[in-house]
Amino acid sequence: MKKKTHPLLGLHSLIMMIFIYVPILLIIVYSFNNTRLSGDWKGFTFDWYVSLMKDRHVMEALSNSLIVAVSSTIVATIFGTLAALALRNVSRKLRVSMNGLLYLPVIIPDIIMGLSLLVLFTQLHMPFGKITVIIAHITFSMSYVYVVVTARLTGMGRQLEEAASDLGASGWQTFRHVTLPQISPGIISGALIAFTMSLETSWSASSWLVQALLRFPYIYMVK
Amino acid sequence: MRKSKLMLAPVLLWLSIFLLIPMLIVVVISFTQRDTLGNVVFSFSLEGYKTFFDSLYLGIYWDTLVLSVLTTVICLLVSYPLAYYIANAPAKMQKWGLILITIPFWINFLIRTYAWVLLLRTQGVVNTILMHLGWIQDPIQMLYTKGAVLLGMVYNFIPFMVLPIYVALEQMDKRLLDAASDLGASRWKAFRYITLPQSKSGIMTGAVLVYVSTTGMFVVTDILGGAKSMMISNIIQSQYLGARNWPFGSALSVIFVITSLILIMLFNRAMQSKADRAKEGRA
C-alpha cells in the first residue's frame, strides 16, 4: 500500500520547478527578442536562430561540445562503474586507498584540476584540443559516476547475487540479470551527472556569445 | 579478486597520469619561486604560502568558506523535500521528475546565470513586477550583492543535491515505514529514525558535491557579484592565467584542497555520530 506524501511536499516541489524553469523560460523568450544588446523587449524575431544556423563557428562549437560530452560520459561511466564494482571484492586496504583516490576529483575544485592538467599538458607539449578536453572531462566525471554507483551498491546488499550464483548462474549471468538491473538507476544518475558536468564545464565560451543571451551555449575553443 | 584487480587497473592508471601527477606538480610548484617574467624557478621557497597570510587574501578565503557552507545548507534544505517527493512518486513520474530537473542544467551555467541578471537587475523582471504590484516604490538593488551570488550558486547546484538523495531514498525499503507506523510511530518519528538515516549516504554525497562545486566556481561570482565579491577560485585562476604567479596560485590551491578535505572529514564524522544517536534512539 502506498502512503500519500504530504500536500506541502507537492507544493514545495512545484515551487522548486518554477524556480528552476523561470530563468530558462526567460532565456527562451529573450532568444526571440529583436535587439542585440539590451535586455528590454523589442519585438519578436527569428533572426538569432537564422544567424545561428548560418554561423559555421557556432555549429562547429556545438558539435564539438556534444562530441566531448558524449564521449567523455561514455568512458567515465564505464570507468566509474568498473571501479565501483571492482572495489567490492578487494582487500580493505586497497579499497580504502582507491576510494580516497577516486574521491579526489570530487574534492578538488575543477578550476584547480583544470589548471593542474594545463600544467601537465604544457609539460608534455600536448596540443590543446578536443582530446585534452575529453581527457580532463573523463578524469573528473568518472568519480561522480563511481560515487553514485557505489552508494547504490552499498544499499543493495549481496543476497540476491549470492542467490543467483547458488542457483547456478554464471558470473556474467548474475551480473547481467541481477546486479546490472539493480544498479542501473545509479549508473543512469551517474551518467546524467557526468554529461551535465561536461556541458557545464564548457564555460570557456567566447564572450560575444554571452552578449546575445541565447545562441548555443556549448562552446569550446578549439585550435 | 584477481578479476577485480584487473578491472581496477585502467582506472588506476588513468587517475595516476591525469590526476596524481598533475596534482604533484602543483604541490611542487607551490614551493618554488617565480622570476620577474613570471616563469617558475625551481628553488625551494615558501613565498607562495607567505603571500596567503596577507589579510586581503585571508578575508576572501573566509568569505569563500562562508558562502560555500551556506550554499550547501540551503541546497540541502530545498532539495531534500524535492528528492523525497520524486522518490515517493509513481515510477513513471520519477523518471520524468529526474529528467525535468536535469534538462535545464544542460544549458551552460553561464547562460543560466545571465538569466538571473535579467531577473535581478534594477530594471529587471523581478523589480518591474514588484513595482507594478505596488509593493515597492523604487527598485531594489539585488544584483551585485552577496545574496545574488548565493542565489546563483544554489540555483546552479540543486541537481547535485537532488540526484544523490533521490538515489538513496529510492532504494530504501519502504516496508520499514509501514512497520514503523504499525508499531505506532508518528510520521515525524518514522522520518527521523528511518528515512533520514537511510538517506544519509545521499546527503553526504550531495553536500560534498555542492560544497566543492561552489568553492571552485568563479564565473557566478563574476557575473552576479560584480567586482566586489571575490572568491578564492577567482584569485587562483587569475594567478595562473593573468598575473602568472604560478607558485602563489599553487600554494592557494594546496591550502584550499587541504581545508576542503578537513571540512569534509569533520562533516563525515558529524553525520556518523548523528546516525549513531539515531540508532540509540531506536533501541
Chai-1 contact restraints between the chains, C-beta under 6 A:
chainA,res_idxA,chainB,res_idxB,connection_type,confidence,min_distance_angstrom,max_distance_angstrom,comment,restraint_id
A,T5,B,Y85,contact,1.0,0.0,6.0,A-B,restraint_1
A,T5,B,N88,contact,1.0,0.0,6.0,A-B,restraint_2
A,L9,B,P81,contact,1.0,0.0,6.0,A-B,restraint_3
A,L9,B,Y85,contact,1.0,0.0,6.0,A-B,restraint_4
A,H12,B,P81,contact,1.0,0.0,6.0,A-B,restraint_5
A,S13,B,L82,contact,1.0,0.0,6.0,A-B,restraint_6
A,S13,B,Y85,contact,1.0,0.0,6.0,A-B,restraint_7
A,M16,B,L82,contact,1.0,0.0,6.0,A-B,restraint_8
A,I20,B,P104,contact,1.0,0.0,6.0,A-B,restraint_9
A,P23,B,R112,contact,1.0,0.0,6.0,A-B,restraint_10
A,P23,B,A115,contact,1.0,0.0,6.0,A-B,restraint_11
A,P23,B,W116,contact,1.0,0.0,6.0,A-B,restraint_12
A,I24,B,P104,contact,1.0,0.0,6.0,A-B,restraint_13
A,L26,B,A115,contact,1.0,0.0,6.0,A-B,restraint_14
A,L26,B,L118,contact,1.0,0.0,6.0,A-B,restraint_15
A,I27,B,A115,contact,1.0,0.0,6.0,A-B,restraint_16
A,G39,B,L118,contact,1.0,0.0,6.0,A-B,restraint_17
A,F79,B,V11,contact,1.0,0.0,6.0,A-B,restraint_18
A,L82,B,M7,contact,1.0,0.0,6.0,A-B,restraint_19
A,A83,B,V11,contact,1.0,0.0,6.0,A-B,restraint_20
A,A86,B,S4,contact,1.0,0.0,6.0,A-B,restraint_21
A,A86,B,M7,contact,1.0,0.0,6.0,A-B,restraint_22
A,A86,B,L8,contact,1.0,0.0,6.0,A-B,restraint_23
A,N89,B,M1,contact,1.0,0.0,6.0,A-B,restraint_24
A,N89,B,S4,contact,1.0,0.0,6.0,A-B,restraint_25
A,V90,B,S4,contact,1.0,0.0,6.0,A-B,restraint_26
A,L101,B,L15,contact,1.0,0.0,6.0,A-B,restraint_27
A,I107,B,V212,contact,1.0,0.0,6.0,A-B,restraint_28
A,I107,B,S260,contact,1.0,0.0,6.0,A-B,restraint_29
A,I108,B,V257,contact,1.0,0.0,6.0,A-B,restraint_30
A,P109,B,V212,contact,1.0,0.0,6.0,A-B,restraint_31
A,P109,B,T215,contact,1.0,0.0,6.0,A-B,restraint_32
A,P109,B,G216,contact,1.0,0.0,6.0,A-B,restraint_33
A,D110,B,G216,contact,1.0,0.0,6.0,A-B,restraint_34
A,I111,B,G216,contact,1.0,0.0,6.0,A-B,restraint_35
A,I111,B,S233,contact,1.0,0.0,6.0,A-B,restraint_36
A,I111,B,Q237,contact,1.0,0.0,6.0,A-B,restraint_37
A,I112,B,S253,contact,1.0,0.0,6.0,A-B,restraint_38
A,L115,B,Y240,contact,1.0,0.0,6.0,A-B,restraint_39
A,S116,B,P22,contact,1.0,0.0,6.0,A-B,restraint_40
A,S116,B,M23,contact,1.0,0.0,6.0,A-B,restraint_41
A,S116,B,V26,contact,1.0,0.0,6.0,A-B,restraint_42
A,L117,B,P22,contact,1.0,0.0,6.0,A-B,restraint_43
A,V119,B,I25,contact,1.0,0.0,6.0,A-B,restraint_44
A,L120,B,P22,contact,1.0,0.0,6.0,A-B,restraint_45
A,I135,B,F18,contact,1.0,0.0,6.0,A-B,restraint_46
A,T139,B,F18,contact,1.0,0.0,6.0,A-B,restraint_47
A,T139,B,L19,contact,1.0,0.0,6.0,A-B,restraint_48
A,V147,B,T205,contact,1.0,0.0,6.0,A-B,restraint_49
A,V148,B,V167,contact,1.0,0.0,6.0,A-B,restraint_50
A,A151,B,V167,contact,1.0,0.0,6.0,A-B,restraint_51
A,A151,B,S201,contact,1.0,0.0,6.0,A-B,restraint_52
A,G155,B,Q171,contact,1.0,0.0,6.0,A-B,restraint_53
A,G186,B,V167,contact,1.0,0.0,6.0,A-B,restraint_54
A,S189,B,L163,contact,1.0,0.0,6.0,A-B,restraint_55
A,S189,B,V167,contact,1.0,0.0,6.0,A-B,restraint_56
A,L192,B,T102,contact,1.0,0.0,6.0,A-B,restraint_57
A,T196,B,F105,contact,1.0,0.0,6.0,A-B,restraint_58
A,L199,B,W106,contact,1.0,0.0,6.0,A-B,restraint_59
A,E200,B,F109,contact,1.0,0.0,6.0,A-B,restraint_60
A,W203,B,L110,contact,1.0,0.0,6.0,A-B,restraint_61
A,W203,B,V219,contact,1.0,0.0,6.0,A-B,restraint_62
A,P217,B,I107,contact,1.0,0.0,6.0,A-B,restraint_63
A,P217,B,N108,contact,1.0,0.0,6.0,A-B,restraint_64
A,P217,B,I111,contact,1.0,0.0,6.0,A-B,restraint_65
